[in-house]
Structures are given as structure tokens and as C-alpha cells.
């Protein structure tokens, strides 16, 4: 029977990942992409191979990334998720899923444009 709940170490990983990405202003959708890769590859891959996929994406970031901030997000996500490399993919998927939830619950860092739009919407 598979354990569906996180243990204390896994919770610490999820909180650390969410906090690192939040401090870096990282878009939670970039972490969701890694979660998707992890879920898709659970039966055929190890977390080491998923980390290699992330590293390959970093190596080709100039042709893949839409903006410089995207490639910065990728680097941040890669560094934050590296400690999960030795974890079983199903456990890592649970950790990443909770990290996404925690990250989404944090207040968003507003850019200048976002702040202006937020203030306009708030004034309505």
C-alpha cells in the first residue's frame, strides 16, 4: 500500500521549495511543469532522469525560453528541486504538488505593471 501523506522530511522539502521560489519571484507554473514531467514519468523514470531533463532544458534555454525571466525561473526551479533527485518519483510528485499549493497560497510579488493594474481594479 502506497503512503499518500508526506512525512516531516517531505513537508520540509515542500516548504523549502515553495519558499525559495517565492523569494526568487518565480512563477508557480514553472514548478507545475516539473510536477507534470514527474507525474508522466513515474512508471518509466527515476528522479535523476527528470533532473537530467531539467538540466537539458537549461542548456538549451536560449532557444526554448520565451523571455529572460523564464530561463531564470528554470534555473531557480532546478536548484530548488535538486534535493529530490534521490527520491522515488511518486513521492517527489507528492512533494512537488504540495510545494505548488504552498507557493500559490503566498502573496504574489507585484511588478510595476501588475501593481498599476491591481490598483486600477481595486478602485472599481
N, C-alpha and C positions, 0 to 999 in steps of 0.2 A: 504494500500500500504506500503510495507516494505521499509525502508530507506536504501539505498545502500552506502551512503557516511559516513565516520567517522566524528563525531563531535570533538571538541577540546580536550575533555577529553579522547576520544578513541584514537586520534592521540598521545596524551601524553603517554598513556599506550603502544602503539605500539613502540614508540621511546624508552621508558624506558626499555621495554623487550629486544629490539634489542641491546641497549647499554650495559645492564647488561650481556647478553650472549656474546657479543663481548669482553667485558673486561675480562670475565672468559675464553675466548678462546673456547667457546662451538661450537660444530658442528651444523650448521643450520638444518641438517637432523633430529636431535633430536626434535627440535621445530616443524618441519614438521610432525613428528609422532603425536604430541599432536594436531596439527591442523587437521590431518586426523581423530583422535578419536573424535574431536569436531564436525567435519562435519558429520561423520557417526551417531553420537548420537543425532543430533539436534532434531529429532522428538520424541525421547523417553526419553531423559535425561535432567538433568539440569547441569549447570557447576559444581555444588557441587559434583555431581556423577562422573564427569570427573576428578575432583581434587582427589576424593577418588581412582579412578583407578590409577592415577599417584602415590598416596601415597602407594597403594598396590604394585606397581612396585618397589618403593623404598625399601619397606620392604623385598622383595624377590630378591633384586639386585644381591646377590651373585650367585644365580642360573640362573639369566636371562642375566646379563651383560656379554659382551664378554671381556671387559677389565676394569681396574680400572678407566680409563678416561671416559668410558661410564656411569658408575654409578655416577661419578662426574657431568657429563653433565645432567643426570636425576635430580639430586638434584638442580642444578642451574636452570634448566627449571621449575621445580616445584616451587621453591621460586619466580622466576620472574613472573610466571603466576598466583600465588595465588590471587592477587587482582582482577582477572577476575571471581572469584568464584560466585559473586553475579550477574553477567551479564547474559543476555539471550544468549543461545548457538549460535544463528545466528549472534549476534553482536560480541561475543567473537571470532567466526570464522573469521569475517572480520578483527578484531584487530590482531589476530594471523597471518593471511595471509599477512597483511602489515608488521608486525614485521619480518616475514621471508624475505620479499622483502628487507626491510631496512638492515637486517643482511647480506644478500647475497651481498649487494652493498658495504659493508665495506671491507677495505683491510684485507686480511687473515693474521693471525699471523702465521709466518713460524716456524716450528720446525727445528732442526738441519738438519734432513734428508730432509725435504721439501726445505730448503734453498739450500742445496747442489744440489738437483735435479733442482731447479729453476735456479741456476747459470749455470749448465750444459746446460739446454735448452736455456738459454739466449745467451750462447756463440756460438750457432749454426748459 
